[in-house]
């Protein structure tokens, strides 16, 4: 009997100078670790976008890793008793209330923060225009959206009652659908008398950014630019994995950066920031 082949994927090793570049840009070192909501907002603004609770096993900027201040941070199984995971959760709640960055749940259910300057580009990729809502949204999602457009803000339980969606799983799926379409965002979170999010319209929180119309190719290029600016170098499939873009579209964004001279392509699917700071060029 022939045993089936086991394919082991080995993650490509990044050059040490690139890891050090990312340590600085993504706050993966103790001297730069995040401790306050103000620090977290500045971190998101510099990075352009960042995951909330991913650890070193996922590429890209992460608020949790920045709170830990080390590149090898791994989320423990018992997150309730972990001080760094707890602080990240507290900061997430504070950022929601402050409303200076966009808290998104986009492709593949990825929870991430967007700097205001990046909102138009992400909206161009994942957003749903009002004219397309009937075609692209489920009936349950359309019903929730109508309610929020009338009421403007509602707690989760009130919104579920008003929408008359009795099944909790179906309600959550419809709400996630609206979040993925960048139509609805959480604006606050309450823990007393019971835990609940307060939901509102994305356009209400960021009207100027959400109303901008951006060409899809421009959006892909600017998302790729934001990532490469912090990463220094990106390996095949990395941008797609971080953002949820398809690999062909991630490649289009990166190749646009090469065309304008912002990046070089030392190997197929690998893109390097054309003008790395002198310290990192010397190290390489």
N, C-alpha and C positions, 0 to 999 in steps of 0.2 A: 504494500500500500504506500502510495506516494504522499508524503505529508505536504500540506499547502505551504506555499512560500509566505513568509512573514516579512512585510516591508516596513523597515524602520526609517522614519524620516529624521534626518539629522539637521538641526537648525544651523544655518550658516553662521560662522563666527565673524563678528565685526572687528575691524582693526581697533587696537587699543585706543588710538587717538580719537576715533569716532565715539567709542563708549565714554571717554572722558568729556568729549564735546556734549554728548547727551546728558551726562551727569550735571553739567553746568546749566544747560538750557532747560532741562526738565526737573531741576531741583532734586536730583538723586544723590545728594551729598549733605552731610550733617550741617554744614555752614549755611545751607540754603533751604532747609526743611520748612514746611509750611505749618504755622501754628494759629493763625487768625483768619477771619473771613476776608479781611483786607488783603492779606498775603495771598489767599486763595484766588481772589478776583484778579490780582496782578499776575499770578501764575497763568490763569486761563487767558488773559489778554495777551501775554507774551507768546504762549503756545498756539493761540488761535482756537484750539479745541483740545479737550482733555477728557479721558474717561474718568468715571467717579471712583469705582471700587475695584478696578482690575489691579493685578499685582505683576511681578516681574515675569510671570509666565506668558503674559500678553504684551506685545510690543506697543510702543506709543506712550505719550505723556499720560500720567495718571495722578489724580489728586491723592489717592491712598499712598502711592509710592513717594510722592512729594512730602506727605505728612511724615512718613517713615524716614525720609532723608537718606535712602540707600538704594542702590540699584538692584539688590538681590532680595527685596522685600517680598514675602509670601504671606498671603492672607491665611490666618489660622482657621481651623475648623470651628472653634468656639469663639466666634467674633464678638459675642456679648461681653466677654471678659478681657478682650484685647484692647488696651488703651488707644492704640493707633487707629484701629478700625472704628472705635467709638468716637474719637475726635473727628475722623473723616465724615462720619454720619452727622455729627453735630454741625460741622462746617457746611455740609450739603444743605441742611435745614436752614442755616443762616443765609446762605446764598439765595435760596428760594425766596426768603422774605425780603432780602435787600433788592432783588430784581435787577441787578446790574449785569448779570450774565444769563444766558438762555440755558435752561435745563431740559435737554432733549432726550427722547427715547426713540431712536431712528431705526435704521435697518438692523435686522436680526435682534431687535430688542436691546440694543446697546444704549446704556444710560451714559450720557456725556454732557459736558458743559461747552457752550459755544461763546466765544467773545462776540460782542455786538457786531464788529466788522465782518465776521464770518457768516452771520445769519443769512444775508441775501444769497450767498453761494450755496449753502446747505439747502435753503428753501428752493433754489432753482433745480436741485437734484431730487429732493424728497417731497417738497411741498405740493399741495393739491390746490389748484385755482378754483374759485367759486363756480365757474362755468363747467368744471369737470366733476364736481362733487357727486352728482347723481349717478354718473357713470363709474366712478372709482371708489365710492364709499358704500358700505353696506347700509341697509335701511336702519339698523339699530344705531350705527354711528351718525347717520344723518339726523336721527331723532334727538340724540344727545346734543349735537351741534346746534340744532334749532333752539333747544332750551337754553343753552349757554348764551346764544346771541340775544335772547330775550331777557335773561336774568343777569348776565354778565359774569357773575361769580356764584359758585355753589359748592357746598361740601359734598363729599363722595356719597354719603347716605341719602342726602336730599336729592341729589342728581339722579341716583338710582331709582328712588321712589317716583320722582317726577317723570322719568323716562318710561316707567312701568315695565322695566326689564327685570323680571323676578329672579332669573338665574344669574347668580353672582359671576360665574365664569364667563357667560355671554356678555355681561355688562363690562367686565374687565377687558375682554377682547375688543369690544367696540371702542372703549376709551383708549386702549393701546393703538388702535387703528388711527384714531384722531391725533394722537401724539406723534405717531410715525409720519403722518401727513403734515406735521408742523402747524396744526390748527388749534390745538388745545395744549395748555401747559399748567403745571401746578404752580400756584402763586404763594401758597403758605401751607404750613403743616401745623396741626394742633394735636396735643396729647391729652388734654383734659376737656370735657369729662371722658372722652374716648378718642383714640387715635383716628385722625382723618386728614386727608389732603383737601385743600380748597382749590377748585379748578377755575380757570378763566381762559379767554381767547389769547392765542399767541400774538395776534395783531394788536391787541389792546395793550400788551406790555412793551412791544417793540414795533410801533406803527411804521416808523420811517424805514426800518430795515426790512420788514415783512412786505412792504408795498413796492420795493425796488424790483424791477424786472431785469434779470441777468441772463445772458446767453449761456446755454449749457456748457459749451466748450470753455468759456471764460470761468465758469464756476469750477469745472474740473481742474483747470490750471491753477486757480487760486487756492483750492483745497490742497493740491499737491505742493504748492509753494509754502503754505503754512507748515505742512508736515516736514518738508525738506529743510526749512529754515531751522527747525529745532533738532532734526535728526542728523543733519550733516551728510548722511548717505542713507539711501534706502535700497534694500535688497528685493529680489523678485517676490511679488505677492504681499509685501509688507504694508504698503499704503492701502491696498484693498482690505486687508485683514483689520487694520486699525479703524478705517472709516465705514466699512460696509459697502464700498463701491465694488462694482464688478472689476475683475482684473483688466479687461480691455479698456474700460473707462479710466481706471487708475493709470494705465499706460499712456492713454491719450493726454492726461493731465501732465504727467512727467515729461513726455516728449515735447509738449508745448514749452516747458521750461528750458529744455535743451535748445529748441529753435530760437529762443530769445536770448540765449547766452547765460541764463541764470544757473543752469546745471550742465554737467557733462555726463556722458554715458560710457564709463570705462569698460562695461561688459553688458551683454544683453540682459535687460530687466533691472540693471543696477544703475542708479543715478546718484551723482555726487554734487554737492553744493559747489558751484564754481569758485566762489571766493570764501573759502574757509579762513578764519582768523589766522594770523601769522604763527601764533603759538602752536596751533594744531597742524599747520602745514609743515612746520619744522619737525614736529614729532613724527610725521609720516615719511 
